Amino acid sequence: MGPSFHRLRPLLLAAGLCVSSCVAGCSPGYVLRAAYEQGKILSARRSIDDVLKDPATPAEQGEKLRIVLDARAFAESQGLNPGDSFTTYANVSRDPLAWVVVASRKDSFSLYTWWFPIVGRVPYKGFFDKEDAERQYNDLVKEGYEGSMRGTEAFSTLGWFNDPVMSTTLKNNPVRIANTVIHESVHSTVWIPGSVNFNESLANFVGSVASVEFWTRRVEECERVGAECPQDRERLEAARRDTDAQYELSRVMDELYAALETLYGDNSLASEEKVARRVPLFFKVMAPFYAKYPKANVLREVNNADIMQLKLYVTNLGLFKDLFAKVGGDLRRFLEAIRQVESEVKRDSSKEPFVVLRDIVGKAP
């Protein structure tokens, strides 16, 4: 399972949360539509237990729903707080569920941002209609931005609502489903407003390493009863490969970002020259990654919106890895340290989460 953009999704807040943003700079029409669509999804929920008891439920769907419940229980056992999310299932008629728009300047890493209540400023916006997303995308391109528009299979309300697992998510393989449940459980456990790259990279890291542990335990349970469990063994290896790929992608993204940032910061170059020079630089840095992961469907051409969008999910994964190693691979202790980061930033909003994290890693025994 190679790295992809499957994590890119909007944080859509509905009902009372969204209504408050009508007087805070967010379009009332957008808010009402988000609330309406969220309401439809919530009304379509069925208890997963009931779906599993239904004789009309296909066997494959039933297996995946059991994995959802098992991954959710595992997340709770590790100190995560999924709340009541992933206890229900919603069959949605659309695929993708929504469209996400991101935009950046071509000659600098300057993302366009939108403001929402609770989560603060975020560098992406979700739309339920492709036409609305295209309209926003085209408007930003006319303003000189370099845009990106992608479909998404799910979204998170950060634990404010009982987020169901949706039919769009169940189309994925079991490894990705378990990872998604754990990833979203991180968001409902820890969220630092205005620090999207920290929040998403943290959830990406925990989703990856916890997924490996989840499948490891499934294999161990099989061994205890003398079963072979070839499928779970294959899934464990897939989870390990995905985790290794995430680390490699994080490393190469750090290198690419630093090289392009240096180019964009060269005041002796005109904007057009910076845009021209970035192309060969991009392929020089990315070539080894493509050689190692030929099936990876990320960044096949230079686009600042895509680069910054992806970097939101793989920033400083090595730093999270260092902390995880220092606490002996204990996810509960890891999360305690992360909550310390959250507390320090909330006490002093001028502090940058990764700076606080780096300090904690340096002090960790």
Sequence and secondary structure as in RCSB ss.txt:
>XXXX:A:sequence
MGPSFHRLRPLLLAAGLCVSSCVAGCSPGYVLRAAYEQGKILSARRSIDDVLKDPATPAEQGEKLRIVLDARAFA
ESQGLNPGDSFTTYANVSRDPLAWVVVASRKDSFSLYTWWFPIVGRVPYKGFFDKEDAERQYNDLVKEGYEGSMR
GTEAFSTLGWFNDPVMSTTLKNNPVRIANTVIHESVHSTVWIPGSVNFNESLANFVGSVASVEFWTRRVEECERV
GAECPQDRERLEAARRDTDAQYELSRVMDELYAALETLYGDNSLASEEKVARRVPLFFKVMAPFYAKYPKANVLR
EVNNADIMQLKLYVTNLGLFKDLFAKVGGDLRRFLEAIRQVESEVKRDSSKEPFVVLRDIVGKAP
>XXXX:A:secstr
    STT       HHHHHGGGGTTS HHHHHHHHHHHHHHHHTEEEHHHHHH TTS HHHHHHHHHHHHHHHHH
HHTT   TTTTSEEE  S SSSEEEEEEEESSS  B  EEETTTEEES EEESSHHHHHHHHHHHHHTTEEEEEE
EES    TTSS   EEHHHHTS HHHHHHHHHHHHHHTT   TT HHHHHHHHHHHHHHHHHHHHHHHHHHHHHT
T   HHHHHHHHHHHHHHHHHHHHHHHHHHHHHHHHHHHT TTS HHHHHHHHHHHHHHHHHHHHHH TT  S S
S  HHHHHHHHHHHTTHHHHHHHHHHTTT HHHHHHHHHHHHHHHHH TTS HHHHHHHHHHH  
